[in-house]
Amino acid sequence: MRSRFGRFQGTLCHGPLQIAADDGEDLNIEAVMFLCPDWPGGNFIGYEGALDRIRFAVDPHRNRFYFASL
């Protein structure tokens, strides 16, 4: 993978992803994950393979992430 940190070797795999809800029900989807032991950044959710499978909105003023299944 190429990123702002440079180029990294890793493995793509499919697996379950749960997004916990403060209100309502948690969301469970199958997501594509990039596994790389040398990754220097923190965890992140990418668009392709994860967020493109749900409806979502971000409210930066309230620090909220809204989501629902498709």
Backbone hydrogen bonds in HBPLUS format (Angstrom, degrees):
<---DONOR---> <-ACCEPTOR-->    atom                        ^
c    i                          cat <-CA-CA->   ^        H-A-AA   ^      H-
h    n   atom  resd res      DA  || num        DHA   H-A  angle D-A-AA Bond
n    s   type  num  typ     dist DA aas  dist angle  dist       angle   num
A0008-PHE N   A0001-MET O   2.72 MM   7  5.11 154.2  1.79 147.1 156.2     1
A0003-SER N   A0006-GLY O   2.80 MM   3  5.19 152.1  1.87 142.2 151.9     2
A0006-GLY N   A0003-SER O   3.04 MM   3  5.19 161.7  2.08 107.3 113.1     3
A0011-THR N   A0035-LEU O   2.92 MM  24  5.16 155.8  1.98 141.8 149.1     4
A0035-LEU N   A0011-THR O   2.78 MM  24  5.16 172.5  1.79 156.1 157.7     5
A0013-CYS N   A0033-MET O   2.91 MM  20  5.34 153.2  1.98 148.1 156.8     6
A0033-MET N   A0013-CYS O   2.70 MM  20  5.34 168.3  1.71 164.6 168.8     7
A0015-GLY N   A0031-ALA O   2.95 MM  16  5.57 149.5  2.05 153.1 162.8     8
A0031-ALA N   A0015-GLY O   2.80 MM  16  5.57 170.7  1.81 166.1 166.6     9
A0017-LEU N   A0029-ILE O   2.77 MM  12  5.39 153.6  1.84 165.8 169.3    10
A0029-ILE N   A0017-LEU O   2.97 MM  12  5.39 162.2  2.00 154.0 159.3    11
A0019-ILE N   A0027-LEU O   2.81 MM   8  5.14 160.0  1.85 151.1 157.7    12
A0027-LEU N   A0019-ILE O   2.97 MM   8  5.14 167.0  1.99 146.6 149.6    13
A0032-VAL N   A0049-GLY O   2.93 MM  17  4.87 156.0  1.99 130.0 137.7    14
A0039-TRP N   A0036-CYS O   3.28 MM   3  5.52 171.5  2.29 114.2 116.1    15
A0051-LEU N   A0046-GLY O   3.20 MM   5  6.36 176.2  2.20 153.6 152.8    16
A0050-ALA N   A0047-TYR O   3.33 MM   3  5.66 168.6  2.34 122.3 124.2    17
A0052-ASP N   A0047-TYR O   2.83 MM   5  5.39 146.1  1.94 156.5 145.4    18
A0053-ARG N   A0050-ALA O   3.00 MM   3  5.63 162.3  2.03 120.4 125.1    19
A0054-ILE N   A0051-LEU O   3.24 MM   3  5.54 170.3  2.25 114.9 115.7    20
A0055-ARG N   A0068-ALA O   2.90 MM  13  5.20 168.1  1.92 156.5 158.9    21
A0068-ALA N   A0055-ARG O   2.91 MM  13  5.20 139.7  2.08 148.4 150.8    22
A0057-ALA N   A0066-TYR O   2.89 MM   9  5.04 148.8  1.99 137.5 140.9    23
A0066-TYR N   A0057-ALA O   2.78 MM   9  5.04 166.6  1.80 155.0 158.5    24
A0059-ASP N   A0064-ARG O   2.90 MM   5  5.08 171.2  1.91 146.7 149.3    25
A0062-ARG N   A0059-ASP O   3.28 MM   3  5.67 135.5  2.49 106.7 117.0    26
A0063-ASN N   A0059-ASP O   2.93 MM   4  5.83 113.2  2.39 140.4 158.7    27
A0064-ARG N   A0059-ASP O   3.05 MM   5  5.08 165.5  2.07 140.0 143.0    28
